[in-house]
Amino acid sequence: MLLYNSPVSGRWFRFLPSLVLCAVAMAQTVGKAQISYKLLSIHVKGLEHFTEDQVVAASGLRLGQLAGEEEFKQAAQKLGETGLFTQLNYTYKYSTKGCDLQLQVAENNRLIPIVFDNFVWFSDDDLLSMLHARVPLFTGRVPGEGHLTDQIADALGSILEERKIAGRVEYMAAGPLDVIESYDYKLSMHAVVIRNVDFPGAASEEIPALEIAAKAVSGQDYLRTKMRAWERFNFLPVYHARGYLRAQFAEPQARVIQDGAQTLVDVSFPVSPGLRYKVTDVQFARNAVFPAEKLRDLIHLKSGEAANSVQLADDLQQLHKLYGTKGYLFAHAEAVPNMDDAAATVAYQINVIEDEMYRMGELSIDGVPPENAKRMTAQWQMKKGDAYDNSYPQRFFSIMYRDFGLRESYDVAPKEAINRQEKTVNVTLHFVPRS
């Protein structure tokens, strides 16, 4: 929609771009010639997180410049393409002195954090400050769509170029399946290699185990995301196995030791061990197939000893396997800790989710002579309708070559087809002659 009156009326022009996730429509043109006005003021309405100065700086407009409809459309387009706004309208009012512009926006609140993966020459705060100076609307998070992610990559490239650091800035969306949890930026074509590691906050008792867990880190390319995974899967278990159930690692810190065509860094993994918990009790709930005494035999936790949650996780896997021998293929257990910080103790309740029982369905054997397949079928002791024992095929294979007189050597590919509706398992033993 366009509202127009004579150039001295002081009335508003109103342009309503239809902006949905960065789409800005073209406004109509007044008259045959482009009219420009001295830009007296720019105001922005509808802001929640950004400041007016940030939006004005990002628009490319400046007070005092001559601007008209074309410049206003370009500014709206530039703001819309960032992906930071879900709606964006602009109006302007002119007089003989010049023009007052007003932007009406709705901010995109679904923003995603970014990760500086291997920019080891700068602190995060320094990078955020330098990026904000180059990209005024960047505050540490970016939208899932739009050009702001590219602008960040370009700005990082210019920062590195100023420092004469060679390489190319790349970024990728990170997260499970179709969920984007972060955008990870890294410098490629420039090796950042780990020399040594240390563990600020670690006690001497844990240092040897941490150093063993970190042995493979030295010589690897440094990426913060990779170091986070190493903390989670390699370093935290050192503490969890010793009863430090609330141990936490801070962000890994890389220090440049040698720079050049290759950059060497030492990496610190700051740790806060917290309390060391001892076990007071282990109870079972919701179990019906096996008595608690049978299940407790699988659990290595002992009253008065350190709460080894790594061992507990392994024990719960054994519990899952036990249920699988009785047809409860999807049974699992959840250990719920009741922690007493004052006494530094923990009592576990292990809730068993048994699910439904599955039974043996059809057995098929292919790839061997019919007479051998017939003999194998006769020897298969788990009959149709029996509770399915998912450990039985392995036990069966361990005796098969000796008992059935096969003249060739075979590789066996057993396949289980689980029918969730009928609660059955069909088994196929597929034999492939070895070359």
C-alpha positions, 0 to 999 in steps of 0.5 A: 500500500502507498499513501501519497500527497503533495511534497509540502503536505507533511503526510506519510508515505507508507510502504508495507513489505510482506516480509516472512523470513527475509522476503521483502516485496518491492514497493510502488514508485511515486512519479516518473523520477526518483525523489531524494530527501535529506534524511533527518531522522531514523527511528525503529519500532518493535525492538526487543533485543537490538538497539535502534543504533544497531539496526540503523547501522546495519541498514546502511543508511546515514543521517544527512544523506540524500535518500529516497524510495530506492534507498529505503527499499535497499535498506529494508532488503538488507535488513530482511536478508539477515534473517533476524526479522520476521516482519519489516515495514517502513514509512517516511514523512517528508517536508521542505527540510527533509525526510523522517524515516520509521522502521517497524520490525518484529524480531526473529527470536529463534536464534542459534549460538555459534562456536569458534572451533579453532580460532586459537589466536583470540578469546571468544570475547575478543572475537565477539567484539570484533565481529560486532564492530563489523556486523552490527546486528551480530550479538553471538547468535544467528538465525537458521536462515538468511545471510547473517551466517555468511556475513559472520564467515566473511568478517572472520576471514577479514579478521584473520587476513588482518592478522596475516593468518592464512586459511579459509573460514568454513561453517556448518550446522551442528546437531542431531537429525534435523535439529540445529544446535549451533553453527560451528565456524572453523579455519580450514587449510591451516593446521592447528595441532595439539602439542600437550594437555593439562588438567587444571583443578585435577588432584594428583590421584586422577592425573595418571588416569587422565593422562592415559585417557588423553594420550591419543589427543597429542598430535591431533588437529585442535577443534573445540567441538572435538575436545568437548566430545573428548571431555565427555567420553574420555575424561568425565568417565575417569571421575564418574568411575571414582564416585565424582558424580557431579564432576564438570569440565569447563571449556577447553582452553588452547594456548598458541605455543608456536605459530607459522605454516602450522600452529602448535597449541597446548590445551587445558581442560579445567575440571571441577571434581565436586564431591565424591559420593559413596553408595548406601543402597541399591533397590529395584522397582517394577521388576516382575520377570526376575526377582531382585536378588537375581538382578542384584547379582549383576550390580557391582556397586557395594555399600560404603564404596565409591559410586562407580557410575561407569561400572553401573552403566555396564551392569545395566547393559548386562541386565538388558542382555539377561532380559533378552534371553527370556524374550524381553528384547526391549527391556531396559533399566534406569538408575535414579540416584538419590544424592545426599550432599551433606553426607556425600552419599547416594542411594540408587533405585533401579527402575526396570522397564520390562516391555513385552515378551517376543516369541520365536517365529520362522527359521530359514536357512539358505546358502548351504545344500538342502540336506545340511539345512534340514539337519541344522533345522532339526538341531535348532532347539528354539522352536516356534512359539518359544520365548525368543532367546537372543543369545541362542543364535551365537551359541548355536553357531559355536557348534554348527561347523563341527556337528553338521558336516559342511564340506566348505567354509562359510561366513554366516550372516544371521538376521533377525526380523522383529515383528512388533505387531505379532511380537515374534522374531523370524530368524534367517541364517544366510551362508556365504562360501568363503573365497 
